[in-house]
Amino acid sequence: MDTATPVPDTAASQEAGVTYRRAVLDDVPVVVPLVQSAYRGDASRGGWTTEADLLDGQRTDPEGVAAVITAPGSVLLLVERDGETVACCQLEHRGEAAYFGMFAVRPELQGAGLGKLIIAEAERRVREQWGAREMHMTVITAREELIAWYERRGYRRTGETSPFPYGDERFGVPRRDDLRFELLVKPLV
């Protein structure tokens, strides 16, 4: 997944009829609306991961997605079903840990178990290909239902928080003044 450890471009999963592949720059126009639809605006209300009550504006932009795709030690993993992109997640190698981010599943497919399969595949990949001992992620603390979902998958709250980037509309326009991120961690060994 980084230059020291080659990654196959695609891998099949028998579960849920999905395949996984590493995103390329040509995928940016597909990824941006996928991520947006999972978290912001009216489309996001079709699933349960919406942040529409917390934030307006964009969740990501083409430059941000391109940066994830091209950064050393970073992979944007696309999840496809019948040749169509239905989900994605970012995996970033950070020493003995890996970071999990930009996780998005199409709203109409949320709640059917696909997210569980994807996060398990992401954990398997970073453990086997990078030797990662932990998976890290940050979640907005006000997202209690989402945090509970991750806790059921073995992630624990650390109490370590970081501020939301107020004033930087690349990350959205907050509807509240109390947004913070909390670090969640899961041991992978």
C-alpha positions in Angstrom: 0.0 0.0 0.0 3.0 2.3 0.1 6.0 2.2 -2.1 7.8 -0.3 0.1 4.8 -2.8 0.0 3.2 -3.3 -3.4 -0.6 -3.7 -3.4 -2.6 -5.6 -6.0 -4.9 -3.2 -7.9 -7.9 -5.2 -7.2 -9.0 -7.9 -4.8 -12.3 -9.8 -4.8 -14.5 -10.5 -1.8 -17.0 -13.3 -1.9 -19.1 -11.5 0.7 -21.7 -9.1 -0.5 -20.5 -9.5 -4.1 -18.0 -6.7 -3.8 -14.6 -6.0 -5.2 -11.9 -3.7 -3.8 -9.5 -1.6 -5.8 -7.1 1.2 -5.3 -8.5 4.6 -6.6 -6.7 6.5 -9.3 -7.0 10.1 -10.2 -9.6 9.3 -12.8 -11.9 8.2 -9.9 -12.0 11.6 -8.3 -15.3 12.7 -10.0 -17.0 9.5 -8.7 -15.5 9.7 -5.1 -16.4 13.4 -4.3 -20.2 13.0 -4.8 -20.1 9.6 -3.1 -18.6 11.1 0.1 -20.8 14.1 -0.1 -24.0 12.0 -0.4 -23.1 9.9 2.6 -22.7 12.9 4.9 -24.1 16.2 3.7 -27.3 17.5 2.2 -30.7 16.0 1.6 -29.3 12.9 -0.1 -27.4 11.9 3.1 -30.7 11.7 5.0 -31.4 8.5 3.1 -28.8 6.7 5.3 -27.9 6.9 8.9 -24.4 8.5 8.7 -25.7 12.0 7.8 -24.0 15.0 9.3 -26.6 17.3 7.8 -27.8 18.5 11.2 -24.3 19.4 12.2 -22.7 20.8 9.1 -23.6 22.3 5.8 -21.4 22.7 2.7 -19.0 20.2 1.4 -17.5 17.1 3.0 -14.5 17.0 0.6 -13.5 18.4 -2.7 -11.6 17.1 -5.8 -8.3 18.5 -4.5 -8.7 16.7 -1.1 -9.5 13.4 -2.8 -6.6 13.7 -5.2 -4.3 14.4 -2.3 -5.4 11.2 -0.6 -4.9 9.2 -3.8 -1.4 10.6 -4.5 0.0 10.9 -1.0 2.9 8.5 -0.1 1.7 5.8 2.4 -2.0 6.5 1.6 -4.5 4.4 -0.3 -8.1 5.4 -1.2 -9.8 2.0 -1.4 -12.9 1.8 -3.7 -15.6 -0.8 -3.1 -17.4 -1.8 -6.2 -20.5 -4.0 -6.9 -21.3 -4.9 -10.4 -18.7 -2.5 -11.7 -20.2 0.5 -9.8 -18.5 2.3 -6.9 -20.7 1.9 -3.8 -18.3 2.8 -1.0 -14.7 4.0 -0.2 -12.3 4.5 2.6 -8.9 6.0 3.1 -6.1 4.0 4.6 -2.9 5.8 5.7 0.3 4.2 7.0 1.4 5.9 10.2 4.2 3.8 11.6 2.8 1.0 13.8 -0.7 2.4 13.3 -2.9 3.0 10.3 -5.4 5.8 9.9 -9.0 5.0 8.6 -10.8 7.9 7.1 -13.0 9.2 4.3 -15.3 6.2 4.9 -18.5 6.5 2.8 -21.2 4.1 1.8 -24.0 5.1 -0.5 -27.0 6.1 1.7 -29.4 3.6 0.1 -27.0 0.8 1.0 -26.3 1.8 4.6 -27.6 -0.4 7.4 -27.3 -3.7 5.4 -23.9 -4.8 6.7 -21.7 -3.5 3.9 -19.9 -1.1 6.2 -19.0 -4.0 8.6 -17.4 -5.9 5.7 -15.5 -2.9 4.5 -14.0 -2.0 7.8 -13.0 -5.6 8.4 -11.3 -5.7 5.0 -9.5 -2.4 5.7 -8.3 -3.8 9.1 -7.1 -7.0 7.4 -5.2 -5.1 4.7 -3.3 -2.7 7.0 -2.4 -5.6 9.4 -1.2 -7.9 6.7 0.4 -5.4 4.3 1.8 -2.8 6.6 2.1 -4.7 9.9 -0.1 -2.1 11.6 -0.8 -2.9 15.2 -3.6 -0.4 15.6 -6.2 1.4 13.5 -6.9 5.0 14.4 -9.7 7.3 13.3 -11.3 10.5 14.3 -15.0 11.1 14.7 -17.0 14.2 15.6 -17.9 13.8 19.3 -21.5 14.8 18.6 -21.9 11.7 16.4 -22.8 9.4 19.3 -24.6 6.8 17.1 -21.7 6.5 14.8 -19.2 6.3 17.7 -21.4 3.5 19.2 -21.2 1.7 15.8 -17.4 1.8 15.9 -17.4 0.7 19.5 -19.4 -2.4 18.6 -16.6 -3.1 16.1 -13.9 -3.0 18.8 -12.9 0.7 18.7 -12.5 2.5 22.0 -12.8 6.1 22.8 -9.5 7.7 23.9 -10.8 11.0 25.3 -8.1 12.6 23.1 -9.8 15.4 21.1 -8.8 17.9 18.5 -10.7 21.0 17.4 -12.9 21.2 14.3 -11.4 23.4 11.7 -13.8 26.3 12.1 -13.5 28.9 9.3 -12.1 26.4 6.8 -15.1 25.7 4.5 -13.2 22.9 2.8 -14.5 20.8 5.7 -18.0 22.2 5.8 -19.9 25.0 7.4 -20.7 24.2 11.1 -24.2 24.6 12.3 -23.0 24.4 15.9 -20.1 25.9 17.9 -19.2 22.8 19.9 -17.8 20.5 17.3 -14.6 18.5 18.1 -13.0 15.3 16.9 -12.2 12.4 19.2 -9.5 9.8 18.4 -10.9 6.2 18.4 -8.4 3.3 18.4 -8.6 -0.5 17.8 -5.8 -2.9 18.5 -5.2 -5.2 15.4 -3.0 -7.8 17.0 
